[in-house]
Amino acid sequence: MVVNSLAFLWFFLAVMAVYYICQPKRQVQNLFLLACSYWFYAQINVSMTLLLVILTISFWLIGHGIGKAIELGHDRRASLLTTLSVIIGIGALFYFKYLDFFISSFVSVTSLIGIHLSWTATHILVPVGLSFFTFKLMSYTLDIYHGKISPERDITNFANFIAFFPTILSGPIDRPKPFIKQLKQSRLFNADNIMSGFRRVLWGMFLKMCIADRLDLYVSAVWNNFEHHSAISIIFASLLYPFQMYADFCGYSEMAIGVSLMLGFKVAENFRRPFFTVNIAQYWSRWHMTLTSWLTDYVFMPLNIKLRNWGTNGTITAIMLNMTFIGMWHGAEWTFFLFGVYHGLWYIPLMINGQFFKKAKIKLNRHGWPTFPFVMKMIGNYLVVTFGLMLFHSSNIEEFGAVLCRIPEAFNGGLFIDMPTMFNAAICSIALIYVDIQEEWFPNKKLYLPTWAERWRWDLVVVTEIIAILLFGIFDSNQFIYFQF
């Protein structure tokens, strides 16, 4: 059930109606919400819902064990239980997501040295959202161990945190403390929350259906048949792909945040205009922010502390490992491994120059726009990201190599033009660029509008977005790119 589908609309309207009938009975609301979340996930795969339930109960019990051990002063037992929870979380990821990859890679390596094994891939079905909810499970036990939270007594609250249906498929990856705190309060019908949430859902639909899916028509047409296209077409499609990714994943995040807000929950923000950045560290601090912050807190910082005696080399090692984990988190393929390594390498100059821990400030001119040198740095950073996403977009190393080889071979061809697709995508993309510029550099500057229009400003925005979706949107319910992760 795709979030921007008609089926989800009817499902959500029914959920919201019953949900607010249950107010102010918080426990009834939570039980109903949990049932809806499990039903929603079961529409994808019932057996995987059973796995979700088993993991949820296991981590809830382990969390209580860690809390009890800390209370009794049994530090070693608490450490062992925390380690066990991490092993279970990583073990689930490894078995479902990476086992086939390691088997095929091991067989390939042994065949190179003359050893031929009969092992074959197991073709295990990967649960949708596995990478997202396992991180939430592990953050719960790790936060208990580090004294950030106490074990949650109500298993319904904990299960809702893990299975919350707006975010279980593709995030954002919430932390346990702020989310569980909201579950302990009654969520009353609030017209402002409903309208704010609706506007964010509508904006997310616009990003997904009018920009991401439109751009996908062109990008896929070129990329899937790159051997028949010119270098300029391949380069142009590659330059469009980061923007497509942004509209697609940010669109989902906006819808998830909006749906959550309509149910009375504030979940974590996931994007903050990532292309207005001048280096790779800034980019990752604004792109998929909940994943970046999770790995920073639970992987990079502990590694950096352990390797602090190595000085700058220790920090470089920690960030390279961290970025490699980010790459592999996306999937079991060597392209994702190299994607992570590639991004990690761009951190090294920042560390050597002492810029990694400094907040880069973009200079603005007297009109409030970034100065020319910083504009050029943003363009350069976009090109860095683009090349990395060419790796990300490739299904394997061979395809990536073939695309790179095709570029110098086909410089004599012209640009492939799909005028209706490019025109429609351009109109909608300009709207996104305008909104991002407004929020980044002119957040307090309002458009001059007549008094009557200013009064109805948000209504006009909503109507305009609905018209744009009807005119330019693609309604074949394309899955979001990050569903595969």
C-alpha positions as CSV (number, residue, x, y, z in Angstrom):
1,M,0.0,0.0,0.0
2,V,1.8,3.1,-1.3
3,V,1.4,6.2,0.8
4,N,0.4,8.3,-2.2
5,S,-2.2,5.8,-3.3
6,L,-6.0,5.9,-3.1
7,A,-6.0,2.8,-1.0
8,F,-3.9,4.5,1.6
9,L,-6.2,7.5,1.6
10,W,-9.2,5.4,2.5
11,F,-7.2,3.5,5.1
12,F,-5.9,6.7,6.7
13,L,-9.3,8.4,6.8
14,A,-10.9,5.4,8.5
15,V,-8.0,5.2,11.0
16,M,-8.2,8.9,11.8
17,A,-11.9,8.8,12.3
18,V,-11.8,6.0,14.8
19,Y,-8.6,7.3,16.4
20,Y,-10.2,10.5,17.4
21,I,-13.4,8.9,18.5
22,C,-11.2,7.1,21.1
23,Q,-10.0,10.4,22.6
24,P,-9.1,11.2,25.3
25,K,-8.6,7.5,26.3
26,R,-4.8,7.3,25.6
27,Q,-4.4,3.6,26.1
28,V,-7.3,2.8,23.7
29,Q,-5.8,5.2,21.1
30,N,-2.5,3.4,21.4
31,L,-3.9,-0.1,21.1
32,F,-5.9,0.9,18.1
33,L,-2.9,2.6,16.5
34,L,-0.8,-0.5,17.1
35,A,-3.4,-2.7,15.5
36,C,-3.6,-0.4,12.5
37,S,0.2,-0.4,12.2
38,Y,0.4,-4.1,12.2
39,W,-2.4,-4.4,9.7
40,F,-0.8,-1.9,7.4
41,Y,2.5,-3.8,7.6
42,A,0.8,-7.2,7.1
43,Q,-0.6,-5.9,3.7
44,I,3.0,-6.3,2.5
45,N,3.8,-9.7,4.1
46,V,2.1,-11.4,7.0
47,S,5.1,-13.6,7.9
48,M,7.3,-10.5,8.1
49,T,4.8,-9.0,10.5
50,L,5.4,-12.0,12.7
51,L,9.2,-11.3,12.6
52,L,8.5,-7.7,13.5
53,V,6.4,-8.8,16.5
54,I,9.1,-11.3,17.7
55,L,11.9,-8.7,17.4
56,T,9.8,-6.1,19.2
57,I,9.0,-8.4,22.2
58,S,12.7,-9.6,22.3
59,F,14.1,-6.0,22.5
60,W,11.4,-5.0,25.0
61,L,12.4,-7.9,27.3
62,I,16.2,-7.2,26.8
63,G,15.6,-3.5,27.5
64,H,14.0,-4.5,30.9
65,G,16.9,-6.8,31.6
66,I,19.4,-4.0,30.9
67,G,17.5,-1.6,33.2
68,K,17.3,-4.2,36.0
69,A,21.0,-5.0,35.7
70,I,21.9,-1.3,35.9
71,E,19.6,-0.8,38.9
72,L,21.3,-3.7,40.7
73,G,24.8,-2.5,39.8
74,H,25.5,-5.5,37.5
75,D,27.4,-3.6,34.9
76,R,28.8,-6.6,33.2
77,R,25.4,-8.2,32.8
78,A,24.0,-4.9,31.4
79,S,26.9,-4.8,28.9
80,L,26.3,-8.4,27.8
81,L,22.6,-7.8,27.3
82,T,23.3,-4.6,25.3
83,T,25.8,-6.5,23.2
84,L,23.2,-9.3,22.7
85,S,20.6,-6.8,21.4
86,V,23.1,-5.3,19.0
87,I,24.0,-8.8,17.8
88,I,20.4,-9.6,17.2
89,G,19.7,-6.4,15.4
90,I,22.8,-6.7,13.2
91,G,22.2,-10.4,12.8
92,A,18.7,-9.8,11.4
93,L,20.1,-7.3,9.0
94,F,22.9,-9.6,8.0
95,Y,20.7,-12.7,7.5
96,F,17.9,-11.0,5.5
97,K,19.9,-8.3,3.7
98,Y,23.5,-9.4,3.3
99,L,23.8,-13.2,3.5
100,D,23.2,-13.7,-0.2
101,F,25.8,-10.9,-1.0
102,F,28.5,-12.5,1.2
103,I,27.8,-16.0,-0.2
104,S,28.1,-14.9,-3.8
105,S,31.1,-12.7,-3.0
106,F,32.9,-15.5,-1.2
107,V,32.2,-18.0,-4.0
108,S,33.5,-15.4,-6.6
109,V,36.8,-14.9,-4.6
110,T,37.4,-18.7,-4.1
111,S,36.8,-19.4,-7.8
112,L,39.5,-16.9,-8.7
113,I,42.0,-19.0,-6.7
114,G,40.8,-22.2,-8.3
115,I,38.4,-23.4,-5.6
116,H,35.0,-24.0,-7.0
117,L,32.2,-24.2,-4.5
118,S,28.6,-25.3,-5.1
119,W,27.1,-22.7,-2.8
120,T,24.2,-20.8,-4.2
121,A,22.4,-17.7,-3.1
122,T,19.4,-18.3,-0.8
123,H,17.2,-15.6,-2.3
124,I,15.9,-14.6,1.1
125,L,12.9,-12.1,1.1
126,V,14.0,-8.9,2.7
127,P,11.4,-7.4,5.0
128,V,10.4,-3.9,3.8
129,G,11.7,-1.3,6.2
130,L,14.1,-3.7,7.9
131,S,16.9,-1.2,7.9
132,F,14.7,1.4,9.5
133,F,13.1,-0.5,12.3
134,T,16.2,-2.5,13.3
135,F,18.0,0.9,13.9
136,K,15.1,2.0,16.1
137,L,15.2,-1.3,18.0
138,M,19.0,-1.0,18.7
139,S,18.8,2.7,19.6
140,Y,16.3,1.7,22.4
141,T,18.6,-0.7,24.2
142,L,21.7,1.4,23.6
143,D,19.9,4.5,25.1
144,I,18.9,2.4,28.1
145,Y,22.5,1.2,28.6
146,H,23.9,4.8,28.3
147,G,21.3,6.1,30.8
148,K,19.4,8.3,28.3
149,I,16.1,6.6,28.9
150,S,14.5,4.1,31.3
151,P,13.0,0.8,30.1
152,E,9.4,1.3,28.8
153,R,7.0,-0.6,31.0
154,D,4.1,-0.5,28.6
155,I,4.8,-2.8,25.7
156,T,2.1,-1.2,23.6
157,N,4.0,2.1,23.7
158,F,7.3,0.4,22.7
159,A,5.6,-1.6,19.9
160,N,4.0,1.6,18.6
161,F,7.4,3.3,18.5
162,I,8.8,0.5,16.4
163,A,5.8,-0.2,14.1
164,F,4.3,3.3,13.7
165,F,2.8,2.9,10.2
166,P,3.6,6.4,8.7
167,T,7.4,5.8,9.3
168,I,8.0,2.1,9.3
169,L,8.6,1.7,5.6
170,S,11.1,4.5,4.9
171,G,11.6,6.5,8.1
172,P,12.3,9.0,9.4
173,I,14.2,7.0,12.0
174,D,12.9,8.4,15.3
175,R,14.6,8.1,18.7
176,P,12.8,6.4,21.5
177,K,12.7,9.2,24.1
178,P,10.7,11.9,22.2
179,F,8.4,9.5,20.5
180,I,7.4,7.3,23.5
181,K,6.9,10.5,25.5
182,Q,4.2,11.5,23.0
183,L,2.5,8.1,23.4
184,K,2.1,8.8,27.1
185,Q,-0.1,11.8,26.3
186,S,-3.6,11.9,24.9
187,R,-3.7,13.1,21.4
188,L,-6.8,15.3,21.0
189,F,-8.3,16.5,17.7
190,N,-6.5,19.7,16.8
191,A,-7.6,21.6,13.7
192,D,-4.2,23.3,13.3
193,N,-2.4,20.0,13.4
194,I,-4.8,18.6,10.8
195,M,-4.3,21.5,8.4
196,S,-0.5,21.7,8.9
197,G,-0.2,17.9,8.4
198,F,-2.5,18.0,5.3
199,R,-0.3,20.7,3.8
200,R,2.8,18.7,4.3
201,V,1.2,15.6,2.9
202,L,0.1,17.6,-0.2
203,W,3.6,19.1,-0.6
204,G,5.1,15.6,-0.4
205,M,2.7,14.3,-3.0
206,F,3.6,17.2,-5.2
207,L,7.4,16.4,-4.8
208,K,6.8,12.7,-5.5
209,M,4.2,12.7,-8.3
210,C,5.0,15.9,-10.1
211,I,8.8,16.0,-9.8
212,A,10.4,12.7,-8.9
213,D,8.1,10.5,-11.0
214,R,8.3,13.0,-13.9
215,L,12.1,13.1,-13.8
216,D,12.2,9.3,-13.5
217,L,10.6,9.0,-17.0
218,Y,13.6,10.8,-18.5
219,V,16.3,9.4,-16.2
220,S,15.2,5.8,-16.6
221,A,14.8,6.1,-20.3
222,V,18.4,7.2,-20.6
223,W,20.0,5.1,-17.9
224,N,18.3,1.8,-18.7
225,N,19.4,2.2,-22.4
226,F,22.6,4.1,-21.9
227,E,24.4,2.1,-24.7
228,H,22.0,3.8,-27.2
229,H,22.4,7.3,-25.8
230,S,25.0,10.0,-26.3
231,A,27.4,11.2,-23.6
232,I,25.6,14.5,-23.2
233,S,22.3,12.6,-22.5
234,I,23.9,10.3,-19.9
235,I,25.6,13.3,-18.2
236,F,22.3,15.3,-18.2
237,A,20.3,12.3,-16.8
238,S,23.0,11.8,-14.1
239,L,22.7,15.5,-13.2
240,L,19.0,15.2,-12.8
241,Y,19.1,12.0,-10.7
242,P,20.2,13.7,-7.4
243,F,17.2,16.1,-7.8
244,Q,14.9,13.2,-8.5
245,M,16.2,11.3,-5.4
246,Y,15.7,14.5,-3.3
247,A,12.1,15.0,-4.5
248,D,11.3,11.3,-4.1
249,F,12.7,10.7,-0.6
250,C,11.9,14.2,0.7
251,G,8.4,13.7,-0.7
252,Y,8.0,10.5,1.3
253,S,9.4,12.1,4.5
254,E,7.0,15.1,4.1
255,M,4.0,12.7,3.7
256,A,5.2,10.7,6.7
257,I,5.7,13.8,8.9
258,G,2.3,15.2,7.7
259,V,0.4,12.0,8.4
260,S,2.0,11.7,11.8
261,L,1.1,15.3,12.6
262,M,-2.5,14.7,11.7
263,L,-2.4,11.9,14.3
264,G,-0.9,14.2,16.9
265,F,2.7,13.1,16.6
266,K,5.8,15.2,15.8
267,V,8.4,13.0,14.2
268,A,12.0,13.9,13.2
269,E,12.7,16.1,10.2
270,N,14.7,14.2,7.5
271,F,15.8,16.9,5.0
272,R,16.9,20.5,5.1
273,R,17.7,21.8,1.6
274,P,20.8,19.6,1.1
275,F,22.0,21.1,-2.2
276,F,22.7,24.5,-0.6
277,T,25.9,23.1,0.9
278,V,29.5,23.7,0.1
279,N,31.1,20.4,1.2
280,I,30.2,16.8,1.8
281,A,30.0,17.1,5.6
282,Q,27.4,19.8,5.2
283,Y,25.5,17.8,2.7
284,W,25.2,14.7,5.0
285,S,24.1,17.0,7.9
286,R,21.1,17.9,5.7
287,W,20.4,14.7,3.7
288,H,18.6,11.8,5.4
289,M,19.4,13.5,8.7
290,T,17.9,10.8,10.9
291,L,20.2,8.2,9.4
292,T,23.2,10.4,9.6
293,S,22.6,11.4,13.2
294,W,21.9,7.8,14.2
295,L,25.2,6.6,12.8
296,T,27.1,9.6,14.1
297,D,25.8,8.9,17.7
298,Y,26.1,5.1,17.7
299,V,29.0,4.4,15.3
300,F,31.2,7.5,14.5
301,M,31.4,9.0,18.0
302,P,32.2,5.7,19.8
303,L,34.8,4.9,17.2
304,N,36.3,8.3,17.3
305,I,36.6,8.1,21.1
306,K,38.3,4.7,20.9
307,L,40.7,5.9,18.2
308,R,41.4,9.3,19.8
309,N,45.0,8.4,20.5
310,W,45.6,8.2,16.7
311,G,44.8,11.9,16.4
312,T,43.6,13.0,12.9
313,N,44.2,9.5,11.5
314,G,41.8,8.1,14.1
315,T,39.1,10.5,13.1
316,I,39.7,9.7,9.4
317,T,39.5,6.0,10.2
318,A,36.2,6.5,12.1
319,I,34.6,8.6,9.4
320,M,35.7,6.1,6.7
321,L,34.1,3.3,8.6
322,N,31.0,5.3,9.3
323,M,30.5,6.3,5.7
324,T,31.1,2.7,4.5
325,F,28.4,1.7,6.9
326,I,26.1,4.4,5.4
327,G,26.8,3.0,2.0
328,M,26.2,-0.6,2.9
329,W,23.1,0.3,4.9
330,H,21.5,1.0,1.5
331,G,22.0,-2.4,0.1
332,A,24.1,-5.6,-0.4
333,E,26.0,-4.6,-3.5
334,W,29.6,-3.5,-4.1
335,T,28.3,-0.3,-5.7
336,F,26.9,0.8,-2.3
337,F,30.2,-0.2,-0.6
338,L,32.1,2.1,-3.0
339,F,29.4,4.8,-2.7
340,G,30.2,4.9,1.1
341,V,33.9,4.8,0.6
342,Y,33.7,7.6,-2.1
343,H,31.8,9.9,0.3
344,G,34.2,9.1,3.1
345,L,37.2,10.1,1.0
346,W,35.7,13.6,0.5
347,Y,35.9,14.1,4.3
348,I,39.6,13.6,4.4
349,P,40.6,17.1,3.0
350,L,38.1,18.6,5.5
351,M,39.8,16.8,8.4
352,I,43.3,17.6,7.2
353,N,42.4,21.3,6.9
354,G,40.7,21.4,10.2
355,Q,37.3,22.2,8.7
356,F,35.5,19.0,9.7
357,F,34.4,20.2,13.2
358,K,33.8,23.8,12.0
359,K,30.5,25.0,10.9
360,A,30.9,26.3,7.4
361,K,29.3,29.7,7.0
362,I,28.1,30.8,3.6
363,K,28.7,34.5,3.0
364,L,25.8,36.5,1.7
365,N,25.8,39.7,-0.3
366,R,23.8,42.8,0.7
367,H,20.7,41.4,-1.1
368,G,20.8,38.3,1.0
369,W,22.1,36.0,-1.8
370,P,25.2,33.8,-1.4
371,T,28.3,35.3,-2.9
372,F,29.7,34.0,-6.2
373,P,32.5,31.9,-4.7
374,F,30.0,30.0,-2.5
375,V,27.6,29.5,-5.4
376,M,30.5,27.8,-7.3
377,K,31.3,25.7,-4.2
378,M,27.6,24.6,-4.1
379,I,27.8,23.6,-7.8
380,G,31.0,21.7,-7.2
381,N,29.5,19.9,-4.3
382,Y,26.5,19.0,-6.4
383,L,28.8,17.5,-9.0
384,V,30.6,15.5,-6.3
385,V,27.2,14.1,-5.1
386,T,26.1,13.4,-8.7
387,F,29.1,11.2,-9.4
388,G,28.5,9.3,-6.2
389,L,24.9,8.8,-7.1
390,M,25.9,7.3,-10.5
391,L,27.5,4.5,-8.4
392,F,24.3,4.4,-6.3
393,H,22.1,4.2,-9.4
394,S,24.1,1.4,-11.0
395,S,22.8,-2.1,-10.4
396,N,26.4,-3.5,-10.2
397,I,30.0,-2.5,-10.8
398,E,29.9,-3.7,-14.4
399,E,27.0,-1.4,-15.2
400,F,28.8,1.5,-13.6
401,G,32.0,0.8,-15.5
402,A,30.0,0.5,-18.8
403,V,28.3,3.8,-18.2
404,L,31.7,5.5,-17.6
405,C,33.2,3.9,-20.7
406,R,30.2,5.0,-22.8
407,I,30.7,8.7,-22.0
408,P,34.0,9.2,-23.8
409,E,32.8,7.0,-26.7
410,A,29.6,8.9,-27.5
411,F,30.5,12.7,-27.4
412,N,29.4,13.1,-31.0
413,G,25.7,12.6,-30.3
414,G,23.0,15.2,-29.4
415,L,20.9,15.5,-26.3
416,F,17.9,13.2,-26.0
417,I,14.8,15.4,-25.5
418,D,11.5,14.3,-24.2
419,M,9.8,17.7,-24.4
420,P,6.5,17.0,-22.6
421,T,8.3,15.3,-19.7
422,M,11.0,17.9,-19.4
423,F,8.7,20.8,-19.7
424,N,6.3,19.5,-17.0
425,A,9.1,18.5,-14.7
426,A,10.8,21.9,-15.2
427,I,7.7,23.8,-14.2
428,C,7.3,21.8,-11.0
429,S,11.0,21.8,-10.2
430,I,11.1,25.6,-10.4
431,A,8.5,25.6,-7.6
432,L,10.6,23.4,-5.4
433,I,13.7,25.4,-6.0
434,Y,11.8,28.6,-5.2
435,V,10.5,27.2,-2.0
436,D,13.9,26.0,-0.9
437,I,15.5,29.3,-1.7
438,Q,12.8,31.2,0.2
439,E,13.2,28.9,3.3
440,E,17.1,28.9,3.2
441,W,17.9,32.6,2.7
442,F,14.6,34.6,2.9
443,P,12.6,32.9,5.7
444,N,11.1,36.1,7.0
445,K,10.5,37.8,3.7
446,K,7.0,37.5,2.4
447,L,5.7,37.8,-1.1
448,Y,3.8,41.0,-1.6
449,L,0.2,40.0,-2.0
450,P,-3.1,42.0,-2.0
451,T,-4.9,42.0,1.4
452,W,-7.5,39.5,0.2
453,A,-4.9,37.2,-1.2
454,E,-2.7,37.4,2.0
455,R,-5.7,36.3,4.0
456,W,-6.3,33.3,1.9
457,R,-2.6,32.6,1.2
458,W,-2.5,29.0,2.5
459,D,-5.8,28.2,0.8
460,L,-4.4,29.4,-2.5
461,V,-1.2,27.3,-2.0
462,V,-3.3,24.2,-1.3
463,V,-5.5,24.8,-4.4
464,T,-2.5,25.5,-6.6
465,E,-0.8,22.2,-5.4
466,I,-3.9,20.2,-6.0
467,I,-4.3,21.6,-9.5
468,A,-0.5,21.0,-10.2
469,I,-0.9,17.3,-9.0
470,L,-3.9,16.8,-11.2
471,L,-2.2,18.4,-14.2
472,F,1.4,17.2,-13.9
473,G,1.2,14.3,-11.5
474,I,1.8,10.7,-12.4
475,F,-0.9,8.4,-10.9
476,D,0.5,4.9,-11.4
477,S,1.6,4.7,-7.8
478,N,5.3,4.4,-8.4
479,Q,7.1,3.0,-5.3
480,F,9.4,5.3,-3.5
481,I,13.1,4.7,-4.2
482,Y,13.9,4.1,-0.5
483,F,11.4,1.3,-0.1
484,Q,14.1,-1.1,-1.3
485,F,16.3,-0.2,1.6
